[in-house]
Amino acid sequence: MPSNFDIAYSGLTLEEKNAGNQTTMIFILSLVFVYFLLAAQYESYLLPFSVLLSLPVGVFGAYFTTQLMGLQNNIYFQIALIMLIGLLAKNAILIVEFALQRRKHGESIVDAAIEGAEARLRPILMTSFAFIFGLMPLVLSNGVGAAGNRSIGTGAVGGLLIGTILGVFVIPILFIFFQWLQEKITGAPTNNEKLMVVETGDKLIENTDNNE
């Protein structure tokens, strides 16, 4: 072509190209939002890291399976990553929450982490594999729009599969480390549940009051 001609994107391709520059900011804002939400839930600035630092395992799985299937890192794959953050964080939150409850009842940090993972293992596997099988039509899709469907499905399935299998081992280790750091600063947690007995007529009603 002559030197006075140029090439430019237009339409949907131009919008995807412009939106791609915002991916890093979107990921950062998502992680910051999750961190502050967990900090408020656990009343700790350290314990949320046991959830957040388990996410890279699943993200690695998403990139690995996408490259293995010969797909590209496009806008559809990035949407799958945002969804994957929520799915993997949900699994980690369940384990950390149950482990923290057991720690507050006087168990050691290691025992609390192991029992928390054991207690939530079956629900985590059931929900994760149900979601994976539900995404298989996207992974195996053909025809019009199949590239976008396969990018979303493959990224989410690969990330969730690897993140779930490895997460049940990584999350308890992270909980042990950050809970140990937290107790070095604030001391061991105490169980603030008190039993209240209220007399109503001929019956006694027992009520658990949480004063945390």
Buried (B, 14 or more C-beta within 10 A) or exposed (E): EEEEEEEEEEEEEEEBEEEEEEBEEBBEEBBEEBBEBBBEBBEBBBBBBBBBBBBEBBBBBBBEBBEEBEBEBBBBBBBBBEBBBEBBBEBBBBBBBBBBBBBBEEBEBBEBBBBBBEBBEEEBBEBBEEBBEEBEEBBEBEEEEEEBBBBBBBBBBBBBBBBBBBBBEBBBBBBBBBBEBBBEEEEEBEEEEEEEEEEEEEEEEEEEEEEE
